[in-house]
């Protein structure tokens, strides 16, 4: 269940793939993204061997590994990079939410939300983040990810795998 929480990104990411025109572009984008994401992740997780088995007992293993095996300067650089990544990801997600709302309000794309409405969405998202952040990262991971995973399965995976497949089959049969 833990890994399924990443499905929250799927609607935003799928919406952002509008610029991909061909199957070749889609495959190339997928391959490049897979390599760029997985190589550092695999290397980082291999580094856990240095702290095994202690690392398994830590509430936040990444922070523990970096604070134990590097200098305070590198830990600071890591934390700044992590903060920057979170800010970029959060800004991208908020923009994705705004674009999804605009697409629902105006499917033809001739209307957009006012700057005030976009700001309200941003503030509401920040408030929701602050509220969930007050739970603490360990409690959030322990309690929240399982519930989120089940919710994403109900709201996203099951409809895509049932209604989405039916719509694709119907669309193909209508064109042939």
C-alpha positions, 0 to 999 in steps of 0.5 A: 500500500505504501507505494500507491500514495504516489498515484496522487501525482498520476492525474496531474502528470497525465494532464501534463502529457498533452504535448506528447504527440506520438507513441515514439515520444511517449516511449522515449519520455518514459524511458528517460524518466525511468532512468533519471528517477531509478538510477539515483534511487537505486544508488541511494538505497544501496547506500543503506547497506552501510547502516544496516541493520540500524537504518531499519529502526530509524523513523526517517532513514534518509535523514539518519543515513546522511546525518551519520555518514556525512559532514554537517555541511553536506547535511545542510546542502541535502536539506536545502536541496530537499526543501527546493525539491519539495517547493518545486514539486508543490508548485507544480502540483498546485499548478496542475490542480489549477489547470485541472479545475480550469479544464473542468470549468471550461473544456474548450479552454476559452475561460480561465480562473481569475488570479484571485481564484488561483491564489485562493486555491494556492492558499487552500492547498498550503493550509491543507499541507500545514494541517497535515504537516502538523501531524508529524512526518512519522505519524503521517507516513504510518497512518496516512499512506495506507488510507491514501492508497486505498482512497486512490485505488477507489477513486483512480485505479478502479475507475481507470481500469473499468470505465476507462477501458470500456471507453477506449474499447467503445472509441476504437469500435466506433472508429473502425 
